[in-house]
């Protein structure tokens, strides 16, 4: 590569890593696995080592990953930096760390312990009393104050038996697999978005504005480091652990003190052997110097301490046979191929499907139906195909190509359309998952969304063929279908799959026109009178309802008893703080759907808009609020939490 290509790759790597740092640390919504992230970081480090003249102060290799936010509370300065750890991925790298440390210090004791996959938190005690809890934030300057939320975590000790003048410890807030499952079950029951994995759930929960939600979700915490102490002399990590145990503080389990490299590696392998059986997730093993005096000698870089490393276990990877490649089309028209293979167990989870992204990905790995493929799953992220064992390939295999004439007649596209219709954002019909829909299509029961409401007429046949399971489960699904008829026309309009018409646009359209039938008869010009409905979306709506088949389906849905017309909203104009005021809703609300919150506002004479402008009076911001919240802050618009909103509406 020439210099310009090197600079271009460095810039792209830094941009990509910063994006994924934000998704992991700030948004608690990682999009790639730890393994994929580590490969990006390793490539960046290698390039910077080869071309040190191109290292910048803002490179991810020189800075801590996260940023401080204001979601849960005020920003607080760190007394002691909450740095990340240097990651290593091989026995040789761990041995290099051991050799470097012992070369500088001579005889050294190390501690090897589990690396919990959660959200880092510092706890401050003054004269034995719990005083403050701070998230990692940017790791160096400041973090978020989440004290009230930490008070309801049962593992956070409120008062110490021994009372040093000042005592600060650092730990990891996490969620057990059992509590994670219970939280997601509760989210589903309330028709709220479920969490991807326990780490995301713990991070999102700790940043809640309502500590009652934190208490309800039963977070846990392990402490793994003494940050600072005044009034008591403690000289080592294990001595600090002994002090914490005496004070009822829950420390990292199963730590080992080691003096030789062989002992260190045996401890790492031991943790790796039992990690799948733990009630919580870990993403590695930490090796750290025991003596605090020796830690001081080694010091730290701007990004991580020199006295510790985090060994990352290789991703769980297994071979399996690719049986077929299914194609589906999303709402935007993008074709996505999915590998369907013989079931395997990865990290304790049964896996039988993985995305193949696009034709370029398939071509790059030369993936063919019948191949023995390698599938991995790092942490709790979705399965990925990493390669093909071509030594096991059949001589008559042929390259796979997505058909150029792939059309809506394909079952996979119909299934995708049905999945959108029955999903939580639309009609929210429990029990009609991807496999059930595929079986119903293959058996000829479903040819369009209207057929869903005719399934009750085939109850006996469904039970006989066990397509939806035994009689009890079949009746449960049929009852869920029947119950979905009570949904608002907003849900139904969302489920029709009109390009550009998601939940927010559907709500605005129904509020403006009152019914789906009126929307179907409206011109593109009139549709654009609705806020946030532009020319392209208006054109999509007109074209959708211009197709006779869609009008027939709509008529069948109406005959089946679905609601196409919104109920008139009774106006309560007694609240002058709301009447005539313009509201914008953003982020995920805990107690209400956006439709419910909008109905409460409109019933009191308020106006709900889809975008923030100078005329906006209030922005109701839920969890993971995005650009609308940022714009509101820039314009000085009053931001409401859910508790603020409830006070306002009385």
Secondary structure as UniProt FT lines:
FT   HELIX           3..21
FT   HELIX           22..26
FT   HELIX           34..50
FT   HELIX           52..54
FT   TURN            57..58
FT   TURN            60..62
FT   STRAND          75..77
FT   STRAND          84..88
FT   HELIX           91..105
FT   STRAND          110..116
FT   STRAND          119..126
FT   TURN            127..128
FT   STRAND          129..135
FT   TURN            137..138
FT   STRAND          142..145
FT   HELIX           147..151
FT   TURN            154..155
FT   STRAND          166..174
FT   HELIX           177..189
FT   TURN            190..191
FT   HELIX           198..206
FT   HELIX           211..217
FT   STRAND          220..230
FT   HELIX           237..246
FT   TURN            247..248
FT   STRAND          256..258
FT   HELIX           261..274
FT   HELIX           275..277
FT   STRAND          282..289
FT   HELIX           292..298
FT   STRAND          304..311
FT   STRAND          316..329
FT   TURN            331..332
FT   STRAND          335..346
FT   TURN            347..348
FT   STRAND          349..355
FT   HELIX           359..365
FT   TURN            369..370
FT   STRAND          372..377
FT   TURN            379..380
FT   STRAND          384..388
FT   HELIX           390..392
FT   TURN            395..396
FT   TURN            404..405
FT   TURN            408..409
FT   HELIX           411..422
FT   TURN            424..427
FT   TURN            430..431
FT   HELIX           434..442
FT   TURN            443..444
FT   HELIX           449..458
FT   HELIX           459..465
FT   TURN            466..468
FT   HELIX           471..483
FT   HELIX           484..486
FT   HELIX           489..495
FT   TURN            499..500
FT   HELIX           503..513
FT   HELIX           516..520
FT   HELIX           524..527
FT   TURN            528..529
FT   TURN            531..532
FT   HELIX           535..546
FT   HELIX           548..559
FT   TURN            560..561
FT   TURN            573..574
FT   TURN            576..580
FT   STRAND          582..586
FT   HELIX           594..603
FT   TURN            604..605
FT   STRAND          607..609
FT   TURN            614..615
FT   STRAND          618..621
FT   HELIX           627..635
FT   STRAND          638..640
FT   HELIX           642..649
//
